[in-house]
Amino acid sequence: MATNHKKTACKDLFYKKTADNDILYYILKPKKGSKEDVEKIIGKKSDGITEEEICHKWLKKLRPTERYSTNKTGVFWRHCTSDGKPDKTFYITYKILDEKNPTKKKTIESVVGKYSQGIREAYAHQMYNETINKIRTGEAVPIKRKKKQIYTFNNAFDKYISYVKNNAKKTWKKDEELYKNHLKDFHLYELVSLTKKDFEDLKVEKLKTHSKRTVQYILAVARQIINHAIEFSSDNEIKRFMNPLADGNVKVIDIDNENEAYFTYEQADALLKELAPYKDTSLIYQLTVILLHTGARFSEVASLTWNNINMDKKTIHFKATKGGNKRDISMSALLQKVIKELPRDNLLVFPSQKGNQIIQMPDKWQVIVDRIIPNNKVTIQRVKNHQLIELSQADRELLAQQTKNRLTVHSLRHTHASWMAISGNFNIMEIRDELGHKTTKMTERYAHLMPQDRHKKTNALFDNL
């Protein structure tokens, strides 16, 4: 009597209840010489995993490596994907003498081809018979082909992070942190099995506890990892893989998170006075002065060497970066004083305590700013008992608003540009050049701060008529 196997929502995966009310999840595999299939247990509910989790485990980790027998001797197949679509790869297995130990035999697994290429069991079996005949007659047998390793998302990340480190991408540590904290569920997934739905589900889950901007960063890192694999892989299947995150396939809509906060003159003065006592024990005062007085990005300041400082011309040269143009910035009197007082025992102007390039402003800086600037601290609690908690819609909106208006290290750059705009002494092109923007599109965010005297100037054209 045929067993009635209950299907899960997952392809090829079934479940059944046990006498002790547990639930077993299993797959069916053909049993040689029998019409009945053999059940292979994949997991059980008592292990603390849900049906959705066991489904992901099966589809992404186990299914691509599971070997299935056929009715033909020596012929097997495995699940695979071709151009993003389900496929089968046929193999034959046979034994030959082990060169290292002639008294023993070793099993060879050789790929015949894919179902999508027209390969079927009968052809694979023909290849098997030909190979066995060659072994019996002492002819050369097909060269052993290594079993194809499943190329996982984690494999792709390892290649990506090594590449960006060696090519001096300044944000590689942030990429690594986002990967480890937010993309860990995909680590063992076969790269070419990832779908748009996988990342849509990730987006929905992460938006429960994180800002839209953070989720956008997470998806961007995932997209870059996959793009790097596609570009540099020698595997044709990976090269043909369509990145599910390409062309904005998974969007985080309605992002208006541009932080427009800038310090007033009074707030900036109060901050510098608060930081002054740390001059001899930390670089937070000196870093604040140069960031405020040049409008440079933190990464640009962190990479400055003494060759970039020209005390005769009283300028600092910032090199071109991926996101910014090269430029020379004039040093104010206070900035000159700060630079002169810095020790020159390192090639870097602002080295870390270990002599390396600093990655970020010390955490103490933000603590001080939150203390002296009213309502600057983010009040929404995101962590409870060391776990991220799901935020209500109201809390997510408040968090977005607080984040948008918060004064941070990057606000020093906004402050420099905002003060230029407010003064009325600089046009938009001059502000663009000061900030190193490649186009005026980014600079236009400061246009609303510039004095609006267009109407007065227009009327003056006709005063003498």
Rosetta blueprint (number, residue, H / E / L):
1 M L
2 A L
3 T L
4 N L
5 H L
6 K E
7 K E
8 T L
9 A L
10 C L
11 K L
12 D L
13 L L
14 F E
15 Y E
16 K E
17 K E
18 T L
19 A L
20 D L
21 N L
22 D L
23 I E
24 L E
25 Y E
26 Y E
27 I E
28 L E
29 K E
30 P E
31 K L
32 K L
33 G L
34 S L
35 K L
36 E L
37 D E
38 V E
39 E E
40 K E
41 I E
42 I E
43 G E
44 K E
45 K H
46 S H
47 D H
48 G L
49 I L
50 T L
51 E H
52 E H
53 E H
54 I H
55 C H
56 H H
57 K H
58 W H
59 L H
60 K H
61 K H
62 L H
63 R H
64 P H
65 T H
66 E L
67 R E
68 Y E
69 S E
70 T L
71 N L
72 K L
73 T L
74 G L
75 V E
76 F E
77 W E
78 R E
79 H E
80 C E
81 T E
82 S E
83 D L
84 G L
85 K E
86 P E
87 D E
88 K E
89 T E
90 F E
91 Y E
92 I E
93 T E
94 Y E
95 K E
96 I E
97 L E
98 D L
99 E L
100 K L
101 N L
102 P L
103 T L
104 K L
105 K E
106 K E
107 T E
108 I E
109 E E
110 S E
111 V E
112 V E
113 G E
114 K E
115 Y H
116 S H
117 Q H
118 G L
119 I L
120 R L
121 E H
122 A H
123 Y H
124 A H
125 H H
126 Q H
127 M H
128 Y H
129 N H
130 E H
131 T H
132 I H
133 N H
134 K H
135 I H
136 R H
137 T H
138 G L
139 E L
140 A L
141 V L
142 P L
143 I L
144 K L
145 R L
146 K L
147 K L
148 K L
149 Q L
150 I L
151 Y L
152 T E
153 F H
154 N H
155 N H
156 A H
157 F H
158 D H
159 K H
160 Y H
161 I H
162 S H
163 Y H
164 V H
165 K H
166 N H
167 N L
168 A L
169 K L
170 K L
171 T L
172 W H
173 K H
174 K H
175 D H
176 E H
177 E H
178 L H
179 Y H
180 K H
181 N H
182 H H
183 L L
184 K H
185 D H
186 F H
187 H L
188 L L
189 Y L
190 E E
191 L H
192 V H
193 S H
194 L L
195 T L
196 K H
197 K H
198 D H
199 F H
200 E H
201 D H
202 L H
203 K H
204 V H
205 E H
206 K H
207 L L
208 K L
209 T L
210 H L
211 S L
212 K H
213 R H
214 T H
215 V H
216 Q H
217 Y H
218 I H
219 L H
220 A H
221 V H
222 A H
223 R H
224 Q H
225 I H
226 I H
227 N H
228 H H
229 A H
230 I H
231 E H
232 F H
233 S L
234 S L
235 D L
236 N H
237 E H
238 I H
239 K H
240 R L
241 F L
242 M L
243 N L
244 P L
245 L L
246 A H
247 D H
248 G H
249 N L
250 V L
251 K L
252 V L
253 I L
254 D L
255 I L
256 D L
257 N L
258 E L
259 N L
260 E L
261 A L
262 Y L
263 F L
264 T L
265 Y H
266 E H
267 Q H
268 A H
269 D H
270 A H
271 L H
272 L H
273 K H
274 E H
275 L H
276 A H
277 P H
278 Y H
279 K L
280 D L
281 T L
282 S L
283 L L
284 I H
285 Y H
286 Q H
287 L H
288 T H
289 V H
290 I H
291 L H
292 L H
293 H H
294 T H
295 G L
296 A L
297 R L
298 F H
299 S H
300 E H
301 V H
302 A H
303 S L
304 L L
305 T E
306 W H
307 N H
308 N H
309 I E
310 N E
311 M L
312 D L
313 K L
314 K L
315 T E
316 I E
317 H E
318 F E
319 K L
320 A L
321 T L
322 K L
323 G L
324 G L
325 N L
326 K L
327 R E
328 D E
329 I E
330 S E
331 M L
332 S L
333 A H
334 L H
335 L H
336 Q H
337 K H
338 V H
339 I H
340 K H
341 E H
342 L L
343 P L
344 R L
345 D L
346 N L
347 L L
348 L E
349 V L
350 F L
351 P E
352 S L
353 Q L
354 K L
355 G L
356 N L
357 Q E
358 I L
359 I L
360 Q L
361 M L
362 P L
363 D H
364 K H
365 W H
366 Q H
367 V H
368 I H
369 V H
370 D H
371 R H
372 I H
373 I L
374 P L
375 N L
376 N L
377 K L
378 V L
379 T L
380 I L
381 Q L
382 R L
383 V E
384 K E
385 N L
386 H L
387 Q E
388 L E
389 I L
390 E L
391 L L
392 S L
393 Q H
394 A H
395 D H
396 R H
397 E H
398 L H
399 L H
400 A H
401 Q H
402 Q H
403 T H
404 K H
405 N H
406 R L
407 L L
408 T L
409 V L
410 H L
411 S H
412 L H
413 R H
414 H H
415 T H
416 H H
417 A H
418 S H
419 W H
420 M H
421 A H
422 I H
423 S H
424 G L
425 N L
426 F L
427 N L
428 I H
429 M H
430 E H
431 I H
432 R H
433 D H
434 E H
435 L H
436 G L
437 H L
438 K L
439 T L
440 T H
441 K H
442 M H
443 T H
444 E H
445 R H
446 Y H
447 A H
448 H H
449 L H
450 M L
451 P L
452 Q L
453 D L
454 R H
455 H H
456 K H
457 K H
458 T H
459 N H
460 A H
461 L L
462 F L
463 D L
464 N L
465 L L
